């Protein structure tokens, strides 16, 4: 939930989680990322019909989607570039959501349902 928590950050987060009524479902872990395996992003996929927020990872795809069409990217990057562009284009025109694309890591797009 954060790249760096202040000293009271975990306590504040626990307090907020308690108020949600789902604290029994959340396992909060704190520590250097290098000790937590290889996960960079976790998204729980459970109740799609009731989501208020959906997150898509890798939506800038190694900066290939913002670069010139003839940029010299590796074959793997070129292979998936069109799929990522198609996803981004479909999100932009979807009237059910508002989007926010964040240039962090390899791109993260947050979609908030409005309909």
Residue pairs with C-beta under 8 A, 6 or more apart in sequence:
1 13
2 9
5 13
5 30
10 28
10 30
13 28
14 23
14 28
17 23
17 26
17 28
29 36
40 105
41 55
41 57
41 105
41 108
43 55
43 57
51 113
52 112
52 113
53 110
53 111
53 112
53 113
54 97
54 110
54 111
54 113
55 108
55 109
55 110
55 111
56 87
56 91
56 108
56 109
56 111
57 105
57 106
57 107
57 108
58 84
58 106
58 107
59 65
59 84
59 87
59 88
59 101
59 106
59 107
59 108
59 109
60 66
60 84
60 101
60 103
60 106
60 107
61 77
61 80
61 81
61 84
61 106
61 107
62 73
62 77
62 106
64 71
64 73
64 77
64 78
64 81
64 84
65 81
65 84
65 85
65 88
65 107
67 73
73 81
88 101
88 109
91 97
91 99
91 109
91 111
92 99
94 111
95 115
96 113
96 114
96 115
97 111
97 112
97 113
97 114
97 115
98 111
98 112
98 114
99 109
99 110
99 111
99 112
100 109
100 110
100 112
101 107
101 108
101 109
101 110
102 108
102 109
102 110
